[in-house]
Amino acid sequence: MKKLKLFFLVLACISINLSITAQNYKNFKCAIYCRAYEVKKMSDPNWLKNAWDTISKQVHVDKIYLETHRDLLTVDDATLETAIRFFKGKGLEVSGGITYTINESNNFETFCYSNPEHRQKVKEIAELTARHFDEFILDDFFFTNCKCDLCIAAKGNKSWTDYRLELMKDAAANLVINPAKAVNPKVKVIIKYPNWYEHFQGLGFNLKDEPPLFDGIYTGTETRDPSSNQHLQQYESYAIFRYFENIKPDQNGGGWVDTGGLRDIDRYAEQLWLTLFAKAPEITLFDIRQMLYPLKEDLRPSWQGIFNFEEMKKPIPLKDGGVFIPTKMARAAGYSLETVDKVLGKLGKPVGVKSYKPFHSVGEDFLQNYFSMIGIPIEMVPEFPNNEPVVLLTETASFDPDIINKIKAQLKRGGNVVVTSGFYKAMEGKGIEDIVELRVTDRKANVKTFSTGWEISFSGNEMLIPQINYLTNDSWEIISALDDTNGWPVLHSADYSKGKFYVWTIPDNFVDLYNLPESVLNRLRQVVAGHLNVRLEGPAKISLFVYDNHSFLVHSFLDQEVSVKILLNKNENEITDAVSGEKISGESQKSSFGNPKIDSDVKLFEIKIKPHSFRGFRF
């Protein structure tokens, strides 16, 4: 009888453990960040218990970040220790956090790192945090926008960018990292970088010199509503994580998303999904306060995608046999993470067209994200990529003083190079003419008619493009924009050594890339990304994510269901939906250009994607 009781006791323990494990996400950790304002409230055990009970029933959490300072509010030692004990008692990993702001609401007022008193305060905050935690993260305000008299005098004749890069590198080492490790030699210090990566250097974020100093980095992947004041395209939630991963491989701790700028609930979900498509090992939900926001009915979209508002709001079964009615944003996060977790385990390492963005470079800001929104998978890298079939360069690459030699070497190896009109214009008179003689003029053309050489197509919107002149028969147009009997190149091709050099004319308004006809988009995809083993055909605002284990994802940012075509090698007979197991057969045909010089035998698979939804496939 005792053995039988023991057996059932062990069985019960296993069942409990299995039920707990079943809540965990299989392919990533989930963390919640707590601002100093909310950490201070944790001195009240009732507030802490009620907040945690509400959140933990709606989203599984593995880790908590407890902030020690924000806006000159420093949390006292007793409250920090109370919160640490509480969350460790719940089985969570516990780390610290710091936001170095004087007053975030006052135009993000940061500390002045030229001011001795401020520098001392920064140091003291790091030391305090290291006393309580073996790891802490800097929220994305470790920059300076101060132009006080002290800063002006210290800057001297340097540019603000050069001065601030040096200043914040010094602050990182001597005010944060070294003081923290002097207090706690085991402490790991992580820097979280925000979403505005193109402009970091102007405020002292140093992507070249800071990552080697810190024990790890973290990525702000919030893109919010693209029509809001930052105007970030949705794909950036994926692209920025991949770029930072290539800056500090395997030490990019995760992605970070908030609930800001929402019109529809699945815009929040998309940010979480794209972060995890990039294979982030952890997702941080900012913040505990936002997780307690109510689920408002006006966040329900007019379409129905895979984020199902009604399904999300269904009662959640509890272990005691009861149910919990979800009413907070924590459930939107939990439902989104459960949805994406089903597919992530089937995906390998992300791959894409390598686009070189040197450190501290600007030009054609955030353009790579627009390319990816028209179905071209992009992998930004901080060093020129060698031995790639295709290298894509925007104006930012002109910041590399040796870029012409690197392009020539790529072409001599037999690789291709695609550059934007902005890059070519920036390099005029600097040796680019030795590859092909073009002139990106200051004249503009207002166009809506396009030719791929054998097909005329039309955009629903007129768009402005720069007029490019070239030497007839030295190079030639692949895609043209037409206006009556006149025309200008949209994609231009020139031979050089063993490779091909392409110039891609970018519209004045980058969003007009989304207005290009499908035939033009398909030809661009073929030239720029044709070396990948998966290719997309269809309208804009569809993104393709390719992985190295014969898997891929397609995500639609459109408000209605859409059919797209997937092109694979001619020997691939079917693709399998990574979640449902549905098998889709392919059709053998030529790719859709109708030109024997560029056509190849492919297998074509037609798939349907719901609005603001994704599907993953294996082949």
N, C-alpha and C positions, 0 to 999 in steps of 0.2 A: 504493500500500500504506500509506504514512504517513497519507494522508487517511482511509483505511478504519479504521486503528487509532485515529485521533483521533475518528472518528465513534462507534466503540464505547466509547471512553473517556468521551465526553460522555454517551452513552446510559446508561452505567453510573452516572455521577454523578447523572443525572436520576432513575434508578431508586432510588438510595440516598436522594436527597432526598425522593422521593415516599413511600418506605417510612417515613421519619422523620415526614414531615408527616401520614401516615395515622394515626400514633399520637396526634396532637394532637386535643384536643376542639375542635370547630368553633365552639362558641357561648359559650365561657367559658375563663378560665385556671384552672389548678389550682395551688395553693401548699401547701407544708408548713411549719408553724411548728416551730422547734426550741428547746426550753427551754435555759436556761443550763447545766443539769446535763448535757444531751447535747452542747451545743456544747463544753463543757470536754473531753469525751471525744474530740472531733475533733482534739486534739493527737496522738492515736494514728492514724497513717495507715491501719493495717490495720482498725481499728474503723470509721473513716469510709468506707473503700472497701467493706467488706463490707456495712455498713448501706445505703449508697446502691445498691449492686448489687442487693440484695434488694428494696428498695422500687421502684426504677426499672423493674424487670421486671414489676411488678404494677399500677402506676398511672403514668400520664403526669404529670409535674410540670413546670410552667413557671417556678416561682418558689420561692425559699426565704427564710424569715425566720430570722435568726440572733439569738438573744436574748443580750444582754450582761449582764443582771442579773436575779436572782430570789432571794428569801430571803437577801439579803446575800451571795450568791455572785456575784462579778464575774469575768467571763471575761477572761483576760489578752490583751494586744494581739497577741502572737505567734500564739496559737491562733485568734483572730478572723481574722487575715490569712491563716492557713493554710486555714481553712474557706472564706473568701471566694474565694481563688484556686481552690480545688478546685471549687466549684460554678459559678463563672464559666467554668472550663474545660469544664464539662459543658453549657454553653450556657444556663444558668439566669439569670434575674433574681435579684439578691441584695439583700435589705433587712434592716434591723436590727429588733430588738424589745426592749422593756423591760417587766418586771413589777415594779412598785413594791410589793413585799411585804417585811416583816421575817421572817415565818414563816407561809407559806400554810396549813400544817397546824394552826396554832394559831388556829382560828376565823378564818382569812383575815386575820391580823394585818397591817395596813398601816402605812406610815410615819405619824408624827404631824407634821402640817403646821403645828402650833403650836410645835414644838420646833426651835430654831435649828440644832442639830446635824443633825437629820433633814433639814431644809430644805437645808442645805449638801450633804448626801449625795445628795439627789434631783437637785440642780443638777449635781453632778460626774458622775453617771451619764448624764445627758442630754448633757453635753459629751463624755464618752468615746464615746458611741454616735455622735454627730454627726461625730466625727473619722474614723470607719470607714465610715459609710454616708451616701448622699445621700437616703435615706428610712428612717424607722423608725416602728414602730407600738407603741402602748402597749397591752399586754394589759389585760384588763378589771378591773384592780385599782387604777386611778387614782381611788380614792375614799378616804374616811377613816371608820373606825369607832371611832376613839380617843376616849375620855372620861377622859383623865388629868387631873390637877390643872391642868396648863397649859391644856388645852382648856376645862375648866370655867371657869377664870378669864377666858380670852379671850372666851368666848361671852357672858358677862354675862347680860343679860336677854333676849337673842335666843333664838328657838327653835333647836334643833339643826339643823333644816332650813335656816333662813335663814343661820345661822353657817357651816355647811359649804358651802353654795352659794357664798358670798362667798370663803371660804377656798380652795376648790379652783379657782375662777376665777382668783384671784391666783396660785396655784401653777402653773396651766397656763401662764399668760403669763410669769411671772417666774422660775420654777424649771425649766421644761422648754423652752418654745418659744423665748423670747428668748435664753437661754444657748446652746441648740443652734445657732441661726442666727448667733450671734456667732462660733462656732467654724467653722461651715460654712454660708455664706449660701445655698447651693443646697439645703440639706436640707429635705425635706418631712416634717412631723410629723403622724402620723395617730393619732386616738384610736379605740380599739375599745370599743364599749359592749356590755355583757352582755345577757342575756335577760330580766332582771327589771325591765323599763322602768317599770312602774307605781310603783316604790319608789325610783327613782334619787335624787330630790331629798333624801331623808332622809339620804343618805350623801355628798352633795356632787356627784354627777354632774349637770351643768347642761346640759340639752338646749336651753335657750334661748340661753345666752351662750357656751358652749364651742364649738359647731360653727363659728361665724364665726371663732374664733381659730385653729383648726387648719386644716391644708391639706386634710384630708379626714377622713372618719369611716369606721368599719367596724362590722359588725353581728354580734353573737353570736346565731346562729340555732339553737343546740342546745336541744332540748326534751326529749330523753331519754325515759324512761318516765314517762308522765303521772301514774302512781301514786307516783312518788318524791317526795322532800321538797319540791320546788318546785311540783309539781302543774300543770305547764304543759301546755296542750292542744296537740296535734300541729300544728295550723294555725298556731301562732305562728311556726314556722320561716319561713313566708311573710309573715305579717302584720307582724312586727317589721321585716323588711327594707323593706317598702313604707312603713311609718311613718317610718323613718329616711331613706329616699329622699325623702320629702316634706318632711323637715326641712332637708336639704341636697341638693337635686336635682343629679343627675349627679356628685356627689362622695362618694357612698356606695360605697366601694371593693369591697365584697364581703361574703360571709357566712362564718361560722366555725363548724365542727361538730367535736365530739369523740366518742369512742366510749363515753362514760359512760352508765350506767343502762340497759344493754341486757338485755332478756330474749330477744328474737328479733333476728336479723340484719337483717331488713327494717325494723325501727324505726330502725336507723342509716341505711339507704338512704333512708327517707322524709324524714329531716331534710335530707339532701343534695338530694333531688328538690325539696322545697318551697322551699328556698332559691333554687334555680335557676328554679322556676316564677315566682318574683318578679322574674326577669331580673337577678339578681346577675351582674356581669361577671367575678367571680372567686370561687372557693370555696377556703377555707383549711382544710386538714386538721390538726387539733390531735391529736397532735403527732408528731414523728418516732419517739418512743418507742412511742406507741400504734399507729403503722403497723407496728411490728415485733411487736405482740402476736400470738399464734397464733390461727388460725381454729379455734375450738372447736366440736365437734360439737353441744354443747348449745345453741348459738345457732340451730340449724336449727329453723324453726317447724313446727308440726303441719299447716299449710296449705301450698298451693302457689300463690304469686302470680307476678308477672312477675320478681321476684327469685328466680332458680332456683339453689338452693344447689349442686346437682350441676354445672350449667353453669358457675358461678363457679369451681369447683375444677378445671376441665379444664386440662390442660397448655397452656402458652403457647408458641407457636412462636417461636424465636429466629432472628436474621438469619444465624447460622452454620449453620443447619439443625438445631440441637438443639432441645430443649424445656425449659421450666422448669415445675416443679410448684409452684403457688402454695400457700402455707401460712400467710400472714400477713394481718392486717387490711387492709393496703395493697391486697390484691386485692378485698376487699369494697368498698373505696372505688372502685377502678378499674372494677369491674363495674357498680356503681351509676351512676357518671358516664357510662360508655359507654351505658347503658340510657336515661338521660334526654336525652343529647345528640342522640339520634335524632329527638326531637320538638321541641326548643327552637327550632330555626330556623324552624319553621312558625308560631310564636306572635308576636303583636305586643306592644303595650304593655298591661300589666294595667289593668283597670278594675273598679270595684266600687262598692258603696253607700258614700258618704262618711260617715264617723263622726268627729266632731270631738272630739279629746282635747287640751285646752290644756296648755301646759307646767306642770310641777310639780303636776299634779292627781292626786287619788286618788279611789277610790269604785267599787264593783262591780268589783274588780280583775280585769283580764284578760278581762272579759266578752265583748269583741268576738270573741275566739277561739272561745268556745263558740257564738256565732251562726254563725260560719263552718263549724263542725263539723256544723251542721244544714243546710248547703247555701245559705247566704246569703253571697255574695262581699263582703268588707269591705275598704275602703281607708281606713285611719286617717290623719287630717290634723291638723296642729298649729294651723291657723287655721280659723275658721268658713267653710265652703264656700258661696259664693254661686252662684246660677243653676244649682243642682242640682234635679232633679225631686223627690228625697227626701233628707233629712238625718236621720241616726240619732244620737241623743244618749243616752249613758249618764250615770251620776252624776258622772263626771269633768267633764263639760261645765258642771256647776253652779259650777265654780271661776272661770268667766268672769263678772265682775260685770255685763256688758252682755248676758248671754245672752238675757234675755226680749225685749229690743228686736230682737235678731238673729233670734229665732224669729218674731216678728211680721212682720218685713220679709220673711222667707222665705214665710210664709203669704200675705201681701199680694201677692207676686209670682205666686201661684198654685202654689207648690211645697208639698210635704207635709213634715211633720216627725213622726218617730216617736221617742218618748222612753220610757225605761224607768220602771218604778215607783220605782226608786231615785232617778232624777233628779227625778221629780215630788215625791217626799217631801222631798228636799233643798231644793226651791224653794218649798215651802209657806210662805205668808206673805211671799214675796219678789216677788209680782206674777204668778205662774203662774196664779192664779185668774182673772185678767183674760182668759185664753184659754179655760179651761174649769174649772168648779168641781168638783173631786173631793176625796176624802179617802183617803189611803193610811193605813189604820188600823193599830194595833198588834195587831189580832186576826189569827189565822191560820186557814186552812182546809186540811184534809187531803183531797185530791181525787185521783180517778183517772178520772172520767167527764167528757167534754168535748162541747161542741156548737158546730158552725160555723153554726148557724142552721137548717140543713136536714139535718144528719147528726149522729148520736150516735156517738161512738167512745170507746174505752177504752184506758187505759195499763196496762201490766203491773205498774206500781209506783205506790203512793200517793206523793204529794208535797205538801209544805207551800208554800202561796202566801199573800201578804198579801191581806187582804180590802179591796177598794176600794169605797167608796160614792160615788154620783154622783146628780145631779138628773135624775130621769126626764124623758125627752124633750128635755132640753137637750143630752144626748149619749147614746150608745147602745153596747151591746156588739156586737162583731163575732164574737168567739169567747168562749165561756163555759166555766167550770168548774162542775160540778154535784155536789151532795151531797144525795141524796134530792130534796126539793122546794125546796132552797135553791141558790143559785148566785152566782158572782162573775165579773167580767170578767177575761179573759185578754188580750184585745185590745179596746181601747175607742176609739171614734171620735167626734170633735167637729168641727163646721165652724167656721172662722174666716176671715173675709174670703173670698179666692178659693181658699184651700187647706184641707187637712184635717190635723188634729192627732190623732195616735194615741198612746195610752198602752199599753205592753206590760208586763204583769205578769210579773215574773221570779221563778221559784221560789227559795225560800231556799237550796237546794242547786243551783248552776248546772248540775250534771251532769243534773238532772232535765229539762233541755231536751231531752236525748237520749231521754228516755222519753215524750215527747209523741207521740200517735198521728200516723200519716202525714197524715191529713186536716187536722189542726191545723197540722202543719209546712208542708204545701202552701199553706194559706191565709196563714200568716205570710210565706212566701216570695213569694206573689203581692203582698201589701201592701207589704212592705219592699223587695223587689228586682224588682217587676214591670216597672219601667222599663228594665231591662237587656234586651238583645236575645236573651239565653239564660236559660232558667229550668229549674230542676230539680224533679222530683217523685219522692218515694221516702222511704226511712227516714232516720233520723239517722246520724251518723258517715260521711256522704258529703259531700265538699266539691266545690264548683264553682269553677273559675277561668276568668274571662272576659277576652278580649283585644280590642283595638280593630280587628283585621283579620279579623273574621269567623272567629275560632277560639276554641276553649275546651278545657278539660281537666276531666275528672271523676276524682277520687281517692277510693277507698274505704278506710276505716280499720277495716272489719269483718273478722272472721276467716273469713268464708265468702263465696262468690260471691254477687253480688246483681244484680238487674235494676232499672234506674232509667229514668225517662222524662225526655227532654229536650224542652222546649217552645220552638219557634221561630216566627217569623212565618209566616202561612198561605201565603206565596208560596215558601217554601223547600221544595224537593222531596226533597233528599237531603243527607246528611252523609257526609264521607269521613274514614276513619281516617288520621291524619297519618303513621303509621308503615307500616301494612300496605297502605294504599290501598283497603281494603274500603269499599264504598259501602252505606249503609243508607238505605232509603226511608222516608219519613214517611207518617203517616196524618192526613187532615184530620178535625178534630173540635173540639168545644167544650172549653175547659179543664175540669177535672174537678170544678167546684164545683156544677154543676147549678142555678145561679141566674142568670137572664138579665140582672140588673143588673150583674153583674161578669164574666160569661162573655165570652170573645172567641174568634173563630175562630183556631185555631193549628194548626201541624203538630207532630205528636207523634212522637218517635223513641224506640224502646226499645233500650237497650244493656245489655250485661252487663259487669260489672267483676269481675275476680278479687280474692281477698282481698289487702288491703294493696297495691293496684296502682292504676295510672292508665291512662287512655286519652285521647289528644288527637284533636280533630276539626277539620276545616274545613267551612265551609258558604257 
